[in-house]
């Protein structure tokens, strides 16, 4: 990662503003999806059609749950989100100029302070 450039007086175009809102929406959706994915196994284990299960039933639900697949799916959420954000930023980078162009370049290349 490269150091983020100092960009003063940046004003986003309409397209840039829409891209920022799209990125925020992707981030919010990813956060909601992560919570849902994290809670789903607990609901399946302790909930279900009949309410709380017996200890034997809970043990069976824990054993039959595919934890490796769950972890892999949960871990993919930030990767997919980052890819979508990069697509938005790359499009804006190609369409913009000046300071806005520099900003989107920094986003595409994951700069850090």
Backbone torsions as a table, in degrees:
resi	resn	phi	psi	omega
1	UNK	NA	145.6	178.1
2	UNK	-101.2	164.6	178.3
3	UNK	-73.1	138.3	179.7
4	UNK	-66.6	137.7	177.6
5	UNK	-73.8	152.5	174.6
6	UNK	-86.7	115.4	-177.7
7	UNK	-118.6	108.6	-178.9
8	UNK	-102.8	144.3	176.0
9	UNK	71.7	29.4	-179.8
10	UNK	-75.1	127.6	173.3
11	UNK	-122.1	125.2	-178.2
12	UNK	-82.7	143.4	172.7
13	UNK	-71.6	173.3	177.1
14	UNK	-59.2	-43.5	178.8
15	UNK	-62.4	-40.5	178.2
16	UNK	-65.4	-40.1	177.4
17	UNK	-64.0	-41.1	177.9
18	UNK	-64.8	-37.9	178.5
19	UNK	-65.5	-41.6	177.4
20	UNK	-60.2	-44.7	178.7
21	UNK	-64.9	-38.4	177.7
22	UNK	-64.2	-39.8	178.5
23	UNK	-65.6	-44.3	177.4
24	UNK	-59.9	-41.5	179.4
25	UNK	-64.0	-40.4	178.0
26	UNK	-63.1	-41.8	179.7
27	UNK	-65.3	-42.4	178.4
28	UNK	-63.6	-44.5	178.9
29	UNK	-61.5	-41.5	178.7
30	UNK	-63.2	-40.3	178.5
31	UNK	-64.0	-43.6	178.3
32	UNK	-64.2	-44.7	179.7
33	UNK	-61.1	-40.6	179.0
34	UNK	-62.6	-41.1	178.5
35	UNK	-64.9	-45.9	179.4
36	UNK	-59.9	-45.6	-179.6
37	UNK	-64.5	-36.6	-178.9
38	UNK	-70.5	-34.4	-175.2
39	UNK	-86.4	-28.1	-174.0
40	UNK	-51.8	-48.7	179.8
41	UNK	-61.4	-35.1	179.3
42	UNK	-65.1	-40.5	177.5
43	UNK	-64.3	-43.1	179.6
44	UNK	-64.9	-36.7	-177.2
45	UNK	-76.0	-49.6	-172.0
46	UNK	-97.9	-16.7	-178.6
47	UNK	-101.9	-123.3	179.8
48	UNK	99.7	-175.8	-174.9
49	UNK	-65.4	-35.9	-175.3
50	UNK	-98.4	15.3	-177.1
51	UNK	81.9	-146.7	-179.1
52	UNK	-66.9	137.2	179.6
53	UNK	-90.9	165.2	173.1
54	UNK	-68.6	162.5	177.3
55	UNK	-55.7	-36.0	178.2
56	UNK	-64.6	-43.2	179.4
57	UNK	-64.0	-40.4	178.3
58	UNK	-63.1	-45.1	178.1
59	UNK	-59.2	-40.0	178.9
60	UNK	-65.0	-43.7	179.0
61	UNK	-63.3	-40.4	178.4
62	UNK	-63.4	-43.6	-177.5
63	UNK	-67.5	-36.4	-175.4
64	UNK	-84.9	-10.6	179.1
65	UNK	-70.9	136.8	178.8
66	UNK	-88.8	88.3	-174.2
67	UNK	-67.8	-33.4	179.7
68	UNK	-65.7	-43.9	179.0
69	UNK	-66.3	-40.2	178.2
70	UNK	-60.2	-47.3	-179.7
71	UNK	-63.6	-39.8	179.1
72	UNK	-65.0	-42.1	178.8
73	UNK	-65.7	-45.2	179.1
74	UNK	-61.7	-40.1	179.6
75	UNK	-69.9	-21.1	-178.8
76	UNK	-78.3	-20.4	-176.0
77	UNK	-58.1	-49.7	179.5
78	UNK	-65.3	-32.0	180.0
79	UNK	-67.5	-46.9	179.4
80	UNK	-64.1	-42.1	179.2
81	UNK	-61.4	-46.6	179.8
82	UNK	-61.3	-40.1	178.5
83	UNK	-62.2	-41.6	179.0
84	UNK	-66.2	-41.1	178.5
85	UNK	-63.9	-41.2	178.1
86	UNK	-63.6	-37.4	177.6
87	UNK	-62.3	-44.6	178.9
88	UNK	-63.1	-47.9	-178.6
89	UNK	-63.9	-39.7	-179.8
90	UNK	-64.4	-41.2	177.7
91	UNK	-61.9	-45.0	179.6
92	UNK	-66.8	-36.7	177.6
93	UNK	-59.3	-43.0	-178.3
94	UNK	-70.5	-27.0	-175.9
95	UNK	-95.1	-15.9	-171.9
96	UNK	-98.7	175.4	176.6
97	UNK	-147.2	169.1	176.3
98	UNK	63.9	-139.5	-176.5
99	UNK	-64.4	-35.5	178.7
100	UNK	-65.6	-37.8	176.0
101	UNK	-61.2	-43.4	178.3
102	UNK	-63.1	-40.7	178.7
103	UNK	-60.9	-50.3	-177.5
104	UNK	-66.7	-31.5	173.9
105	UNK	-60.4	-43.4	179.8
106	UNK	-64.2	-39.7	178.9
107	UNK	-66.0	-46.5	-179.4
108	UNK	-59.7	-38.3	-175.6
109	UNK	-96.2	12.4	174.3
110	UNK	51.3	56.1	178.2
111	UNK	-69.8	163.9	177.8
112	UNK	-139.0	151.2	-179.9
113	UNK	-80.0	NA	NA
